[in-house]
Structures are given as C-alpha cells and as structure tokens.
Amino acid sequence: MEELLAILEELHSDVDFELCDTLIDDKILDSFDIVSLISEISHEFDVVIPAEEIIPENFNSAEALYSLIERLQDED
C-alpha cells in the first residue's frame, strides 16, 4: 500500500489519499491521472489492469485501488 500511496502523492501532493474515498466523484483524479496511474501501477506491481476494471468504483479511493491490485496479482 505504501508504494501505491507514493504514486498517488506524486500526482496530487495536496490530497490525503488515506482518507479520501471520492477521488473520481469529486474529480480529484482526471482521465490523464488515471492513464498515468495505470502505467505506474503496471510497472510497480507487475499487473495489467484490463479495460473492464477501469471503472470509478476501482479508482475512487486508494483502498479500492489497492484491492484491485491485490485481486489482479492473485489472478496471476
């Protein structure tokens, strides 16, 4: 989780990603951020995020995003 928080903080250092659970709903993360995140996550965690998993529910919080990463790692 620490690696993910570091990636997120590089995008927006002014957001408390440990508490925020409305990253998409409140438009904190935009489409460019999502593309950057997917690339960084793929590199850092060695997972591929399929298109069908790129939904607001998976990107609304660091916790949801980390759950997605763990689920994808378990599928390998």
Residue, then its C-alpha position, 0 to 999 in steps of 0.5 A: m500500500e505504501e508504494l501505491l500511496a507514493i504514486l498517488e502523492e506524486l500526482h496530487s501532493d495536496v490530497d490525503f489519499e488515506l482518507c479520501d474515498t471520492l477521488i473520481d466523484d469529486k474529480i480529484l483524479d482526471s482521465f490523464d491521472i488515471v492513464s498515468l496511474i495505470s502505467e505506474i501501477s503496471h510497472e510497480f506491481d507487475v499487473v495489467i489492469p484490463a479495460e473492464e476494471i477501469i471503472p470509478e468504483n476501482f479508482n475512487s479511493a486508494e483502498a479500492l485501488y489497492s484491492l484491485i491490485e491485490r485481486l489482479q496479482d492473485e489472478d496471476 
